[in-house]
Amino acid sequence: MKNVRQSTPDLSGARWRSSTHSGGNNECVEVGDDLSHIIPVRDSKCPAGPALKFGPQAWDAFLHLLQ
């Protein structure tokens, strides 16, 4: 089996936003905007923690299921 090295995307340029349904109580997930080819999602209570990363097609499919 070949070693596969994955790079960690730079999320420092992301503009984070949370759902308007969160009520502003900082207990929600946040979505990062302004990044190309990746949509990061993180826990608003732990902004320095890990983020899940989705491709645009996967994110669009997720949003479609919410409708």
mmCIF file of the N, C-alpha and C atoms, coordinates in Angstrom:
data_MODEL
# 
_entry.id   MODEL 
# 
loop_
_atom_site.group_PDB 
_atom_site.id 
_atom_site.type_symbol 
_atom_site.label_atom_id 
_atom_site.label_alt_id 
_atom_site.label_comp_id 
_atom_site.label_asym_id 
_atom_site.label_entity_id 
_atom_site.label_seq_id 
_atom_site.pdbx_PDB_ins_code 
_atom_site.Cartn_x 
_atom_site.Cartn_y 
_atom_site.Cartn_z 
_atom_site.occupancy 
_atom_site.B_iso_or_equiv 
_atom_site.pdbx_formal_charge 
_atom_site.auth_seq_id 
_atom_site.auth_comp_id 
_atom_site.auth_asym_id 
_atom_site.auth_atom_id 
_atom_site.pdbx_PDB_model_num 
ATOM 1   N N  . MET A 1 1  ? 0.848   -1.173 0.000  1.00 0.00 ? 1  MET A N  1 
ATOM 2   C CA . MET A 1 1  ? 0.000   0.000  0.000  1.00 0.00 ? 1  MET A CA 1 
ATOM 3   C C  . MET A 1 1  ? 0.895   1.237  0.000  1.00 0.00 ? 1  MET A C  1 
ATOM 4   N N  . LYS A 1 2  ? 0.562   2.170  -0.833 1.00 0.00 ? 2  LYS A N  1 
ATOM 5   C CA . LYS A 1 2  ? 1.326   3.398  -0.971 1.00 0.00 ? 2  LYS A CA 1 
ATOM 6   C C  . LYS A 1 2  ? 0.935   4.397  0.108  1.00 0.00 ? 2  LYS A C  1 
ATOM 7   N N  . ASN A 1 3  ? 1.937   5.096  0.657  1.00 0.00 ? 3  ASN A N  1 
ATOM 8   C CA . ASN A 1 3  ? 1.635   6.141  1.633  1.00 0.00 ? 3  ASN A CA 1 
ATOM 9   C C  . ASN A 1 3  ? 0.987   7.322  0.932  1.00 0.00 ? 3  ASN A C  1 
ATOM 10  N N  . VAL A 1 4  ? -0.117  7.779  1.494  1.00 0.00 ? 4  VAL A N  1 
ATOM 11  C CA . VAL A 1 4  ? -0.821  8.926  0.943  1.00 0.00 ? 4  VAL A CA 1 
ATOM 12  C C  . VAL A 1 4  ? -0.695  10.054 1.939  1.00 0.00 ? 4  VAL A C  1 
ATOM 13  N N  . ARG A 1 5  ? -0.181  11.169 1.476  1.00 0.00 ? 5  ARG A N  1 
ATOM 14  C CA . ARG A 1 5  ? -0.030  12.323 2.345  1.00 0.00 ? 5  ARG A CA 1 
ATOM 15  C C  . ARG A 1 5  ? -1.113  13.340 1.995  1.00 0.00 ? 5  ARG A C  1 
ATOM 16  N N  . GLN A 1 6  ? -1.862  13.714 2.999  1.00 0.00 ? 6  GLN A N  1 
ATOM 17  C CA . GLN A 1 6  ? -2.913  14.697 2.782  1.00 0.00 ? 6  GLN A CA 1 
ATOM 18  C C  . GLN A 1 6  ? -2.465  16.024 3.383  1.00 0.00 ? 6  GLN A C  1 
ATOM 19  N N  . SER A 1 7  ? -2.663  17.074 2.644  1.00 0.00 ? 7  SER A N  1 
ATOM 20  C CA . SER A 1 7  ? -2.316  18.391 3.171  1.00 0.00 ? 7  SER A CA 1 
ATOM 21  C C  . SER A 1 7  ? -3.508  18.976 3.916  1.00 0.00 ? 7  SER A C  1 
ATOM 22  N N  . THR A 1 8  ? -3.216  19.763 4.915  1.00 0.00 ? 8  THR A N  1 
ATOM 23  C CA . THR A 1 8  ? -4.253  20.444 5.676  1.00 0.00 ? 8  THR A CA 1 
ATOM 24  C C  . THR A 1 8  ? -4.527  21.777 5.018  1.00 0.00 ? 8  THR A C  1 
ATOM 25  N N  . PRO A 1 9  ? -5.759  22.006 4.592  1.00 0.00 ? 9  PRO A N  1 
ATOM 26  C CA . PRO A 1 9  ? -6.057  23.275 3.922  1.00 0.00 ? 9  PRO A CA 1 
ATOM 27  C C  . PRO A 1 9  ? -5.929  24.457 4.880  1.00 0.00 ? 9  PRO A C  1 
ATOM 28  N N  . ASP A 1 10 ? -5.493  25.575 4.349  1.00 0.00 ? 10 ASP A N  1 
ATOM 29  C CA . ASP A 1 10 ? -5.363  26.807 5.122  1.00 0.00 ? 10 ASP A CA 1 
ATOM 30  C C  . ASP A 1 10 ? -6.746  27.440 5.259  1.00 0.00 ? 10 ASP A C  1 
ATOM 31  N N  . LEU A 1 11 ? -7.252  27.501 6.488  1.00 0.00 ? 11 LEU A N  1 
ATOM 32  C CA . LEU A 1 11 ? -8.573  28.063 6.734  1.00 0.00 ? 11 LEU A CA 1 
ATOM 33  C C  . LEU A 1 11 ? -8.498  29.482 7.278  1.00 0.00 ? 11 LEU A C  1 
ATOM 34  N N  . SER A 1 12 ? -7.303  30.062 7.302  1.00 0.00 ? 12 SER A N  1 
ATOM 35  C CA . SER A 1 12 ? -7.144  31.401 7.890  1.00 0.00 ? 12 SER A CA 1 
ATOM 36  C C  . SER A 1 12 ? -7.880  32.484 7.104  1.00 0.00 ? 12 SER A C  1 
ATOM 37  N N  . GLY A 1 13 ? -8.141  32.251 5.834  1.00 0.00 ? 13 GLY A N  1 
ATOM 38  C CA . GLY A 1 13 ? -8.852  33.237 5.022  1.00 0.00 ? 13 GLY A CA 1 
ATOM 39  C C  . GLY A 1 13 ? -10.361 33.074 5.033  1.00 0.00 ? 13 GLY A C  1 
ATOM 40  N N  . ALA A 1 14 ? -10.850 32.098 5.794  1.00 0.00 ? 14 ALA A N  1 
ATOM 41  C CA . ALA A 1 14 ? -12.289 31.850 5.816  1.00 0.00 ? 14 ALA A CA 1 
ATOM 42  C C  . ALA A 1 14 ? -13.019 32.951 6.578  1.00 0.00 ? 14 ALA A C  1 
ATOM 43  N N  . ARG A 1 15 ? -14.175 33.310 6.071  1.00 0.00 ? 15 ARG A N  1 
ATOM 44  C CA . ARG A 1 15 ? -15.086 34.227 6.764  1.00 0.00 ? 15 ARG A CA 1 
ATOM 45  C C  . ARG A 1 15 ? -16.186 33.337 7.345  1.00 0.00 ? 15 ARG A C  1 
ATOM 46  N N  . TRP A 1 16 ? -16.164 33.169 8.657  1.00 0.00 ? 16 TRP A N  1 
ATOM 47  C CA . TRP A 1 16 ? -17.063 32.230 9.319  1.00 0.00 ? 16 TRP A CA 1 
ATOM 48  C C  . TRP A 1 16 ? -18.421 32.857 9.590  1.00 0.00 ? 16 TRP A C  1 
ATOM 49  N N  . ARG A 1 17 ? -19.476 32.071 9.401  1.00 0.00 ? 17 ARG A N  1 
ATOM 50  C CA . ARG A 1 17 ? -20.834 32.531 9.680  1.00 0.00 ? 17 ARG A CA 1 
ATOM 51  C C  . ARG A 1 17 ? -21.613 31.381 10.296 1.00 0.00 ? 17 ARG A C  1 
ATOM 52  N N  . SER A 1 18 ? -22.609 31.725 11.073 1.00 0.00 ? 18 SER A N  1 
ATOM 53  C CA . SER A 1 18 ? -23.472 30.698 11.658 1.00 0.00 ? 18 SER A CA 1 
ATOM 54  C C  . SER A 1 18 ? -24.894 30.913 11.162 1.00 0.00 ? 18 SER A C  1 
ATOM 55  N N  . SER A 1 19 ? -25.715 29.938 11.385 1.00 0.00 ? 19 SER A N  1 
ATOM 56  C CA . SER A 1 19 ? -27.096 29.989 10.932 1.00 0.00 ? 19 SER A CA 1 
ATOM 57  C C  . SER A 1 19 ? -27.855 31.097 11.649 1.00 0.00 ? 19 SER A C  1 
ATOM 58  N N  . THR A 1 20 ? -28.775 31.707 10.941 1.00 0.00 ? 20 THR A N  1 
ATOM 59  C CA . THR A 1 20 ? -29.641 32.697 11.576 1.00 0.00 ? 20 THR A CA 1 
ATOM 60  C C  . THR A 1 20 ? -30.579 32.036 12.580 1.00 0.00 ? 20 THR A C  1 
ATOM 61  N N  . HIS A 1 21 ? -30.707 30.722 12.517 1.00 0.00 ? 21 HIS A N  1 
ATOM 62  C CA . HIS A 1 21 ? -31.549 29.979 13.451 1.00 0.00 ? 21 HIS A CA 1 
ATOM 63  C C  . HIS A 1 21 ? -30.836 29.718 14.779 1.00 0.00 ? 21 HIS A C  1 
ATOM 64  N N  . SER A 1 22 ? -29.559 30.048 14.877 1.00 0.00 ? 22 SER A N  1 
ATOM 65  C CA . SER A 1 22 ? -28.805 29.750 16.104 1.00 0.00 ? 22 SER A CA 1 
ATOM 66  C C  . SER A 1 22 ? -29.175 30.685 17.246 1.00 0.00 ? 22 SER A C  1 
ATOM 67  N N  . GLY A 1 23 ? -29.752 31.816 16.962 1.00 0.00 ? 23 GLY A N  1 
ATOM 68  C CA . GLY A 1 23 ? -30.157 32.741 18.011 1.00 0.00 ? 23 GLY A CA 1 
ATOM 69  C C  . GLY A 1 23 ? -29.011 33.520 18.624 1.00 0.00 ? 23 GLY A C  1 
ATOM 70  N N  . GLY A 1 24 ? -27.822 33.398 18.090 1.00 0.00 ? 24 GLY A N  1 
ATOM 71  C CA . GLY A 1 24 ? -26.688 34.163 18.588 1.00 0.00 ? 24 GLY A CA 1 
ATOM 72  C C  . GLY A 1 24 ? -26.148 33.708 19.925 1.00 0.00 ? 24 GLY A C  1 
ATOM 73  N N  . ASN A 1 25 ? -26.474 32.479 20.349 1.00 0.00 ? 25 ASN A N  1 
ATOM 74  C CA . ASN A 1 25 ? -26.007 32.004 21.648 1.00 0.00 ? 25 ASN A CA 1 
ATOM 75  C C  . ASN A 1 25 ? -24.685 31.253 21.577 1.00 0.00 ? 25 ASN A C  1 
ATOM 76  N N  . ASN A 1 26 ? -24.024 31.293 20.441 1.00 0.00 ? 26 ASN A N  1 
ATOM 77  C CA . ASN A 1 26 ? -22.713 30.680 20.232 1.00 0.00 ? 26 ASN A CA 1 
ATOM 78  C C  . ASN A 1 26 ? -22.722 29.174 20.485 1.00 0.00 ? 26 ASN A C  1 
ATOM 79  N N  . GLU A 1 27 ? -23.828 28.525 20.219 1.00 0.00 ? 27 GLU A N  1 
ATOM 80  C CA . GLU A 1 27 ? -23.914 27.068 20.350 1.00 0.00 ? 27 GLU A CA 1 
ATOM 81  C C  . GLU A 1 27 ? -24.444 26.492 19.047 1.00 0.00 ? 27 GLU A C  1 
ATOM 82  N N  . CYS A 1 28 ? -23.662 26.659 18.021 1.00 0.00 ? 28 CYS A N  1 
ATOM 83  C CA . CYS A 1 28 ? -24.086 26.255 16.689 1.00 0.00 ? 28 CYS A CA 1 
ATOM 84  C C  . CYS A 1 28 ? -22.859 25.824 15.900 1.00 0.00 ? 28 CYS A C  1 
ATOM 85  N N  . VAL A 1 29 ? -23.082 25.382 14.701 1.00 0.00 ? 29 VAL A N  1 
ATOM 86  C CA . VAL A 1 29 ? -21.957 25.147 13.801 1.00 0.00 ? 29 VAL A CA 1 
ATOM 87  C C  . VAL A 1 29 ? -21.756 26.401 12.958 1.00 0.00 ? 29 VAL A C  1 
ATOM 88  N N  . GLU A 1 30 ? -20.548 26.594 12.513 1.00 0.00 ? 30 GLU A N  1 
ATOM 89  C CA . GLU A 1 30 ? -20.226 27.715 11.633 1.00 0.00 ? 30 GLU A CA 1 
ATOM 90  C C  . GLU A 1 30 ? -19.711 27.163 10.312 1.00 0.00 ? 30 GLU A C  1 
ATOM 91  N N  . VAL A 1 31 ? -20.001 27.875 9.254  1.00 0.00 ? 31 VAL A N  1 
ATOM 92  C CA . VAL A 1 31 ? -19.565 27.511 7.909  1.00 0.00 ? 31 VAL A CA 1 
ATOM 93  C C  . VAL A 1 31 ? -18.602 28.579 7.433  1.00 0.00 ? 31 VAL A C  1 
ATOM 94  N N  . GLY A 1 32 ? -17.492 28.152 6.858  1.00 0.00 ? 32 GLY A N  1 
ATOM 95  C CA . GLY A 1 32 ? -16.498 29.091 6.337  1.00 0.00 ? 32 GLY A CA 1 
ATOM 96  C C  . GLY A 1 32 ? -16.764 29.425 4.885  1.00 0.00 ? 32 GLY A C  1 
ATOM 97  N N  . ASP A 1 33 ? -16.781 30.716 4.588  1.00 0.00 ? 33 ASP A N  1 
ATOM 98  C CA . ASP A 1 33 ? -16.939 31.207 3.216  1.00 0.00 ? 33 ASP A CA 1 
ATOM 99  C C  . ASP A 1 33 ? -15.602 31.717 2.700  1.00 0.00 ? 33 ASP A C  1 
ATOM 100 N N  . ASP A 1 34 ? -15.581 32.072 1.450  1.00 0.00 ? 34 ASP A N  1 
ATOM 101 C CA . ASP A 1 34 ? -14.442 32.711 0.786  1.00 0.00 ? 34 ASP A CA 1 
ATOM 102 C C  . ASP A 1 34 ? -13.246 31.787 0.585  1.00 0.00 ? 34 ASP A C  1 
ATOM 103 N N  . LEU A 1 35 ? -13.483 30.495 0.498  1.00 0.00 ? 35 LEU A N  1 
ATOM 104 C CA . LEU A 1 35 ? -12.417 29.549 0.174  1.00 0.00 ? 35 LEU A CA 1 
ATOM 105 C C  . LEU A 1 35 ? -12.801 28.844 -1.117 1.00 0.00 ? 35 LEU A C  1 
ATOM 106 N N  . SER A 1 36 ? -11.833 28.562 -1.946 1.00 0.00 ? 36 SER A N  1 
ATOM 107 C CA . SER A 1 36 ? -12.154 27.888 -3.204 1.00 0.00 ? 36 SER A CA 1 
ATOM 108 C C  . SER A 1 36 ? -12.048 26.376 -3.035 1.00 0.00 ? 36 SER A C  1 
ATOM 109 N N  . HIS A 1 37 ? -13.007 25.678 -3.540 1.00 0.00 ? 37 HIS A N  1 
ATOM 110 C CA . HIS A 1 37 ? -13.037 24.217 -3.618 1.00 0.00 ? 37 HIS A CA 1 
ATOM 111 C C  . HIS A 1 37 ? -13.175 23.515 -2.274 1.00 0.00 ? 37 HIS A C  1 
ATOM 112 N N  . ILE A 1 38 ? -13.519 24.232 -1.201 1.00 0.00 ? 38 ILE A N  1 
ATOM 113 C CA . ILE A 1 38 ? -13.691 23.582 0.093  1.00 0.00 ? 38 ILE A CA 1 
ATOM 114 C C  . ILE A 1 38 ? -14.686 24.380 0.934  1.00 0.00 ? 38 ILE A C  1 
ATOM 115 N N  . ILE A 1 39 ? -15.529 23.665 1.649  1.00 0.00 ? 39 ILE A N  1 
ATOM 116 C CA . ILE A 1 39 ? -16.470 24.303 2.568  1.00 0.00 ? 39 ILE A CA 1 
ATOM 117 C C  . ILE A 1 39 ? -16.183 23.722 3.952  1.00 0.00 ? 39 ILE A C  1 
ATOM 118 N N  . PRO A 1 40 ? -15.540 24.492 4.825  1.00 0.00 ? 40 PRO A N  1 
ATOM 119 C CA . PRO A 1 40 ? -15.252 23.989 6.166  1.00 0.00 ? 40 PRO A CA 1 
ATOM 120 C C  . PRO A 1 40 ? -16.422 24.263 7.111  1.00 0.00 ? 40 PRO A C  1 
ATOM 121 N N  . VAL A 1 41 ? -16.622 23.351 8.056  1.00 0.00 ? 41 VAL A N  1 
ATOM 122 C CA . VAL A 1 41 ? -17.673 23.467 9.056  1.00 0.00 ? 41 VAL A CA 1 
ATOM 123 C C  . VAL A 1 41 ? -17.035 23.184 10.414 1.00 0.00 ? 41 VAL A C  1 
ATOM 124 N N  . ARG A 1 42 ? -17.306 24.050 11.393 1.00 0.00 ? 42 ARG A N  1 
ATOM 125 C CA . ARG A 1 42 ? -16.703 23.880 12.719 1.00 0.00 ? 42 ARG A CA 1 
ATOM 126 C C  . ARG A 1 42 ? -17.720 24.156 13.823 1.00 0.00 ? 42 ARG A C  1 
ATOM 127 N N  . ASP A 1 43 ? -17.372 23.769 15.031 1.00 0.00 ? 43 ASP A N  1 
ATOM 128 C CA . ASP A 1 43 ? -18.180 24.013 16.214 1.00 0.00 ? 43 ASP A CA 1 
ATOM 129 C C  . ASP A 1 43 ? -17.901 25.435 16.693 1.00 0.00 ? 43 ASP A C  1 
ATOM 130 N N  . SER A 1 44 ? -18.936 26.253 16.841 1.00 0.00 ? 44 SER A N  1 
ATOM 131 C CA . SER A 1 44 ? -18.736 27.647 17.233 1.00 0.00 ? 44 SER A CA 1 
ATOM 132 C C  . SER A 1 44 ? -18.178 27.786 18.650 1.00 0.00 ? 44 SER A C  1 
ATOM 133 N N  . LYS A 1 45 ? -18.373 26.774 19.486 1.00 0.00 ? 45 LYS A N  1 
ATOM 134 C CA . LYS A 1 45 ? -17.839 26.829 20.845 1.00 0.00 ? 45 LYS A CA 1 
ATOM 135 C C  . LYS A 1 45 ? -16.340 26.562 20.883 1.00 0.00 ? 45 LYS A C  1 
ATOM 136 N N  . CYS A 1 46 ? -15.794 26.030 19.802 1.00 0.00 ? 46 CYS A N  1 
ATOM 137 C CA . CYS A 1 46 ? -14.373 25.675 19.754 1.00 0.00 ? 46 CYS A CA 1 
ATOM 138 C C  . CYS A 1 46 ? -13.788 26.096 18.407 1.00 0.00 ? 46 CYS A C  1 
ATOM 139 N N  . PRO A 1 47 ? -13.703 27.412 18.137 1.00 0.00 ? 47 PRO A N  1 
ATOM 140 C CA . PRO A 1 47 ? -13.265 27.866 16.813 1.00 0.00 ? 47 PRO A CA 1 
ATOM 141 C C  . PRO A 1 47 ? -11.833 27.472 16.463 1.00 0.00 ? 47 PRO A C  1 
ATOM 142 N N  . ALA A 1 48 ? -10.998 27.206 17.436 1.00 0.00 ? 48 ALA A N  1 
ATOM 143 C CA . ALA A 1 48 ? -9.620  26.791 17.143 1.00 0.00 ? 48 ALA A CA 1 
ATOM 144 C C  . ALA A 1 48 ? -9.517  25.284 16.951 1.00 0.00 ? 48 ALA A C  1 
ATOM 145 N N  . GLY A 1 49 ? -10.616 24.582 17.154 1.00 0.00 ? 49 GLY A N  1 
ATOM 146 C CA . GLY A 1 49 ? -10.616 23.130 17.026 1.00 0.00 ? 49 GLY A CA 1 
ATOM 147 C C  . GLY A 1 49 ? -10.679 22.690 15.576 1.00 0.00 ? 49 GLY A C  1 
ATOM 148 N N  . PRO A 1 50 ? -10.870 21.407 15.360 1.00 0.00 ? 50 PRO A N  1 
ATOM 149 C CA . PRO A 1 50 ? -10.897 20.878 13.988 1.00 0.00 ? 50 PRO A CA 1 
ATOM 150 C C  . PRO A 1 50 ? -12.151 21.309 13.233 1.00 0.00 ? 50 PRO A C  1 
ATOM 151 N N  . ALA A 1 51 ? -12.043 21.247 11.932 1.00 0.00 ? 51 ALA A N  1 
ATOM 152 C CA . ALA A 1 51 ? -13.170 21.564 11.051 1.00 0.00 ? 51 ALA A CA 1 
ATOM 153 C C  . ALA A 1 51 ? -13.377 20.403 10.087 1.00 0.00 ? 51 ALA A C  1 
ATOM 154 N N  . LEU A 1 52 ? -14.623 20.087 9.831  1.00 0.00 ? 52 LEU A N  1 
ATOM 155 C CA . LEU A 1 52 ? -14.939 19.136 8.770  1.00 0.00 ? 52 LEU A CA 1 
ATOM 156 C C  . LEU A 1 52 ? -14.839 19.884 7.455  1.00 0.00 ? 52 LEU A C  1 
ATOM 157 N N  . LYS A 1 53 ? -14.362 19.219 6.427  1.00 0.00 ? 53 LYS A N  1 
ATOM 158 C CA . LYS A 1 53 ? -14.197 19.869 5.132  1.00 0.00 ? 53 LYS A CA 1 
ATOM 159 C C  . LYS A 1 53 ? -14.985 19.110 4.071  1.00 0.00 ? 53 LYS A C  1 
ATOM 160 N N  . PHE A 1 54 ? -15.786 19.862 3.322  1.00 0.00 ? 54 PHE A N  1 
ATOM 161 C CA . PHE A 1 54 ? -16.623 19.289 2.285  1.00 0.00 ? 54 PHE A CA 1 
ATOM 162 C C  . PHE A 1 54 ? -16.269 19.892 0.937  1.00 0.00 ? 54 PHE A C  1 
ATOM 163 N N  . GLY A 1 55 ? -16.420 19.101 -0.103 1.00 0.00 ? 55 GLY A N  1 
ATOM 164 C CA . GLY A 1 55 ? -16.302 19.621 -1.453 1.00 0.00 ? 55 GLY A CA 1 
ATOM 165 C C  . GLY A 1 55 ? -17.597 20.316 -1.829 1.00 0.00 ? 55 GLY A C  1 
ATOM 166 N N  . PRO A 1 56 ? -17.562 21.177 -2.841 1.00 0.00 ? 56 PRO A N  1 
ATOM 167 C CA . PRO A 1 56 ? -18.766 21.920 -3.230 1.00 0.00 ? 56 PRO A CA 1 
ATOM 168 C C  . PRO A 1 56 ? -19.950 21.030 -3.595 1.00 0.00 ? 56 PRO A C  1 
ATOM 169 N N  . GLN A 1 57 ? -19.713 19.933 -4.286 1.00 0.00 ? 57 GLN A N  1 
ATOM 170 C CA . GLN A 1 57 ? -20.829 19.055 -4.679 1.00 0.00 ? 57 GLN A CA 1 
ATOM 171 C C  . GLN A 1 57 ? -21.444 18.375 -3.462 1.00 0.00 ? 57 GLN A C  1 
ATOM 172 N N  . ALA A 1 58 ? -20.628 17.930 -2.527 1.00 0.00 ? 58 ALA A N  1 
ATOM 173 C CA . ALA A 1 58 ? -21.141 17.292 -1.316 1.00 0.00 ? 58 ALA A CA 1 
ATOM 174 C C  . ALA A 1 58 ? -21.936 18.302 -0.483 1.00 0.00 ? 58 ALA A C  1 
ATOM 175 N N  . TRP A 1 59 ? -21.440 19.528 -0.379 1.00 0.00 ? 59 TRP A N  1 
ATOM 176 C CA . TRP A 1 59 ? -22.140 20.556 0.393  1.00 0.00 ? 59 TRP A CA 1 
ATOM 177 C C  . TRP A 1 59 ? -23.480 20.907 -0.259 1.00 0.00 ? 59 TRP A C  1 
ATOM 178 N N  . ASP A 1 60 ? -23.487 21.049 -1.578 1.00 0.00 ? 60 ASP A N  1 
ATOM 179 C CA . ASP A 1 60 ? -24.736 21.338 -2.287 1.00 0.00 ? 60 ASP A CA 1 
ATOM 180 C C  . ASP A 1 60 ? -25.754 20.216 -2.085 1.00 0.00 ? 60 ASP A C  1 
ATOM 181 N N  . ALA A 1 61 ? -25.294 18.968 -2.110 1.00 0.00 ? 61 ALA A N  1 
ATOM 182 C CA . ALA A 1 61 ? -26.195 17.828 -1.887 1.00 0.00 ? 61 ALA A CA 1 
ATOM 183 C C  . ALA A 1 61 ? -26.767 17.879 -0.469 1.00 0.00 ? 61 ALA A C  1 
ATOM 184 N N  . PHE A 1 62 ? -25.941 18.214 0.509  1.00 0.00 ? 62 PHE A N  1 
ATOM 185 C CA . PHE A 1 62 ? -26.402 18.342 1.887  1.00 0.00 ? 62 PHE A CA 1 
ATOM 186 C C  . PHE A 1 62 ? -27.472 19.424 2.001  1.00 0.00 ? 62 PHE A C  1 
ATOM 187 N N  . LEU A 1 63 ? -27.210 20.579 1.440  1.00 0.00 ? 63 LEU A N  1 
ATOM 188 C CA . LEU A 1 63 ? -28.176 21.685 1.502  1.00 0.00 ? 63 LEU A CA 1 
ATOM 189 C C  . LEU A 1 63 ? -29.475 21.328 0.807  1.00 0.00 ? 63 LEU A C  1 
ATOM 190 N N  . HIS A 1 64 ? -29.368 20.597 -0.288 1.00 0.00 ? 64 HIS A N  1 
ATOM 191 C CA . HIS A 1 64 ? -30.557 20.172 -1.022 1.00 0.00 ? 64 HIS A CA 1 
ATOM 192 C C  . HIS A 1 64 ? -31.436 19.270 -0.151 1.00 0.00 ? 64 HIS A C  1 
ATOM 193 N N  . LEU A 1 65 ? -30.807 18.422 0.656  1.00 0.00 ? 65 LEU A N  1 
ATOM 194 C CA . LEU A 1 65 ? -31.568 17.512 1.531  1.00 0.00 ? 65 LEU A CA 1 
ATOM 195 C C  . LEU A 1 65 ? -32.298 18.272 2.630  1.00 0.00 ? 65 LEU A C  1 
ATOM 196 N N  . LEU A 1 66 ? -31.837 19.461 2.993  1.00 0.00 ? 66 LEU A N  1 
ATOM 197 C CA . LEU A 1 66 ? -32.467 20.245 4.038  1.00 0.00 ? 66 LEU A CA 1 
ATOM 198 C C  . LEU A 1 66 ? -33.736 20.961 3.563  1.00 0.00 ? 66 LEU A C  1 
ATOM 199 N N  . GLN A 1 67 ? -33.919 21.040 2.270  1.00 0.00 ? 67 GLN A N  1 
ATOM 200 C CA . GLN A 1 67 ? -35.075 21.769 1.731  1.00 0.00 ? 67 GLN A CA 1 
ATOM 201 C C  . GLN A 1 67 ? -36.338 20.959 1.807  1.00 0.00 ? 67 GLN A C  1 
# 
